[in-house]
Amino acid sequence: MGRQTCCPVCSAWLHCCMACRFYDTSRFNDCGEPAADRVVDKEVANFCDYWEGSAAISPGDDTGGAKSELEKLFKGGS
């Protein structure tokens, strides 16, 4: 997945902190990867070398499931 890849349904950036498997609001800088550089805006595309897609947006998800998971990420749902 490229750095500027967007969701085809909602146009959200996919290579962003909130879509990364290391995103963790309980950790310093909201990141579970201690060597990662600080990223201020967690919802926009970034150049993090440690970025790995979370299971919520892995290739092969059905469109409805991926949309649901992204809505949870960006709207704070559960």
C-alpha positions in Angstrom: 0.0 0.0 0.0 1.4 3.4 -1.0 1.8 6.4 1.3 -1.0 8.3 -0.4 -3.5 5.4 -0.7 -7.0 6.4 0.3 -10.1 4.3 1.1 -12.2 3.9 -2.0 -15.4 4.3 0.0 -14.7 7.2 2.4 -11.5 8.7 1.0 -9.7 8.5 4.4 -5.9 8.1 4.3 -4.9 4.5 4.8 -1.2 5.0 5.5 -1.8 7.0 8.7 -1.2 6.4 12.4 -4.8 5.6 13.1 -4.7 2.8 10.5 -1.4 1.3 11.8 -1.2 -1.8 14.0 1.2 0.1 16.3 -1.4 2.9 17.0 -2.1 2.8 20.8 -3.5 5.8 22.7 -2.2 4.4 25.9 1.5 4.7 24.8 3.7 7.7 24.4 3.0 9.5 21.2 0.1 7.1 20.7 2.5 4.6 19.2 3.6 1.2 20.3 6.8 1.4 18.2 9.4 3.2 20.4 11.8 4.1 17.6 9.1 5.8 15.4 9.3 9.6 14.9 6.6 11.8 16.4 3.6 12.4 14.1 1.3 15.2 15.1 -1.7 14.6 13.0 -2.6 10.9 13.3 -5.3 11.0 10.6 -3.3 12.1 7.6 -0.8 10.2 5.4 2.8 10.1 6.8 6.3 8.8 6.0 6.7 6.5 9.0 9.0 3.6 8.2 7.5 1.4 10.9 3.9 1.7 9.6 2.1 -1.7 9.2 -1.6 -1.9 8.3 -3.9 -2.9 11.1 -6.1 -6.0 10.8 -9.1 -3.7 10.4 -7.9 -2.6 6.9 -6.0 -5.6 5.7 -6.3 -6.4 2.0 -9.1 -8.9 1.4 -11.6 -7.3 3.8 -15.0 -6.9 2.3 -16.0 -3.2 1.6 -18.6 -3.2 4.3 -16.3 -4.6 7.0 -13.5 -2.2 6.1 -15.8 0.8 6.1 -17.2 -0.2 9.4 -13.7 -0.6 10.9 -12.6 2.8 9.5 -15.7 4.5 10.9 -14.8 3.1 14.3 -11.3 4.4 14.0 -12.2 7.9 12.9 -15.4 8.4 14.9 -14.3 6.8 18.1 -17.0 4.1 18.0 -16.7 0.7 19.6 
